[in-house]
Amino acid sequence: MERPADAGSAVTRLPSPDMFASQLAADDDPTARTQEQPMPATDSLELDEARLGEFVHRFITDLGAAHHAVTVVVGDRLGLYRALAGTGPATAAEVADAARCDERYTTEWLNAQAASGYCEFDPATGRYHLTPEQIACLADENSPVFLTAGMLLAASLFKDEERLTEAIRSGAGVGWGEHHHDLYVGVERFFRAGYAANLVSSWVPALDGVEEKLRAGALVADVGCGHGASTILLAQAYPNSTIVGFDNHAPSIDAARAAARTAGVADRARFEVASAQDFPGEEYALVCVFDALHDMGDPVGAARHIRASIAGDGTWLLVEPMAGDSVAANLNPIGRLFYSASTLVCTPAARSQPGGWALGAQATDAQLRGVAERGGFTRFRRAVDTPVNRIIEIRP
Ligand SMILES: C[S@@+](CC[C@H](N)C(=O)[O-])C[C@H]1O[C@@H](n2cnc3c(N)ncnc32)[C@H](O)[C@@H]1O
């Protein structure tokens, strides 16, 4: 099995069996677990009042956002945002009626939205409403900026918190399939908006010669396809092509097949349970990997297999989260989101697989290029960017 010896500091190794053994020994001794690092007590520190106030303010804002996140998930599930979008300026009773929810709870929910800037409240009339921008982000699942499902993704991680805490302590992996079901649904609904807005209109046209091939009819693989949002969009846009989605998470493949049937593209969007390192087929004109390479324990094995499966003039479309070339460059709201998701989903997923890699969701271009080159590819180009994604063209 290949070991990633020289791929940079973001590449980590799985702990050796010896490391697990010493960890197990520590587990047998409760005092070993509770031993704490010495740290200075607060009353021995010189606190800057202004900086303390700023940090407390920041934390309270985040604490409010964390609590509010659950109300977003609840509002999404109950159709409260859609009801409010439909009613226009409305009293709490009218919104509750439209959503068929309890009035008292709905009043409290609306006040939580208003305090968070997620709806508007007019004290003169006692009515609540959504602005057009709030409707686009919160209520309209087909909008290119539909964001609500992102909170479902975040909330799912609270449901996995105990297992993740243990994994971070021990170094063990948590496989994609070991998470709460809401993660899979949240990822599909959250990512689909970006794919619908960009994949066919911008990303495919940015690849050299690919759009023409897909229009004429070509064989495409979508590796790590999850619930198949990207696979289905490609099948809808290029009816002469055959798009095959692969994922090693069987329940996701079941969901993708059902979605393709609902979308009426099951004749040209097929799905199979297979890993990136051994999916079947050859002479693919295009192999896509959307937000999945950094989740793999063996991305080089995936790159090598893609190289072997792709046509001589084929293209590998790699979509990865936006990131800069250093940790310092990622210390911003996008990096915050992706480093957090990477800690709780991507790194544990990679750790659960053989291969010894854990690129993380903020892998640099140089690291991704290194993976592609080890797989046998020679050309690597950032074809286009969005604020949250790098769209990379990789060719033999
Ligand atoms: C973050 S999700 C992205 C799903 C989908 N591409 C999307 O953008 O909505 C990562 C996906 O990669 C899949 N995956 C991870 N490692 C894999 C591997 N070695 N082979 C195949 N699929 C893998 C997971 O099962 C999961 O469905």
The ligand as a MOL file (V3000), in Angstrom:
LIG
                    3D

  0  0  0     0  0            999 V3000
M  V30 BEGIN CTAB
M  V30 COUNTS 27 29 0 0 0
M  V30 BEGIN ATOM
M  V30 1 C -18.9950 15.4850 0.8000 0
M  V30 2 S -19.7390 14.1430 -0.0100 0 CHG=1
M  V30 3 C -19.9960 14.8150 -1.6350 0
M  V30 4 C -21.0840 14.1030 -2.3740 0
M  V30 5 C -21.3750 14.6430 -3.7690 0
M  V30 6 N -20.2250 14.5470 -4.6510 0
M  V30 7 C -21.8310 16.0850 -3.6910 0
M  V30 8 O -21.0480 16.9610 -4.0420 0
M  V30 9 O -22.9750 16.3290 -3.2700 0 CHG=-1
M  V30 10 C -18.3950 13.0300 -0.2680 0
M  V30 11 C -18.8220 11.7280 -0.9330 0
M  V30 12 O -17.6480 10.9820 -1.2610 0
M  V30 13 C -17.9200 9.6220 -1.0260 0
M  V30 14 N -16.6370 8.9260 -0.8670 0
M  V30 15 C -15.6980 9.1280 0.0880 0
M  V30 16 N -14.6610 8.3040 -0.1100 0
M  V30 17 C -14.9430 7.5760 -1.2180 0
M  V30 18 C -14.2390 6.5680 -1.9420 0
M  V30 19 N -13.0350 6.1630 -1.5540 0
M  V30 20 N -14.8230 6.0470 -3.0420 0
M  V30 21 C -16.0420 6.4630 -3.4420 0
M  V30 22 N -16.7490 7.4180 -2.8010 0
M  V30 23 C -16.1990 7.9780 -1.7050 0
M  V30 24 C -18.7800 9.6280 0.2310 0
M  V30 25 O -19.4570 8.4040 0.4000 0
M  V30 26 C -19.6600 10.8290 -0.0380 0
M  V30 27 O -20.8370 10.4540 -0.7000 0
M  V30 END ATOM
M  V30 BEGIN BOND
M  V30 1 1 1 2
M  V30 2 1 2 3
M  V30 3 1 2 10
M  V30 4 1 3 4
M  V30 5 1 4 5
M  V30 6 1 5 6
M  V30 7 1 5 7
M  V30 8 2 7 8
M  V30 9 1 7 9
M  V30 10 1 10 11
M  V30 11 1 11 12
M  V30 12 1 11 26
M  V30 13 1 12 13
M  V30 14 1 13 14
M  V30 15 1 13 24
M  V30 16 1 14 15
M  V30 17 1 14 23
M  V30 18 2 15 16
M  V30 19 1 16 17
M  V30 20 1 17 18
M  V30 21 2 17 23
M  V30 22 1 18 19
M  V30 23 2 18 20
M  V30 24 1 20 21
M  V30 25 2 21 22
M  V30 26 1 22 23
M  V30 27 1 24 25
M  V30 28 1 24 26
M  V30 29 1 26 27
M  V30 END BOND
M  V30 END CTAB
M  END
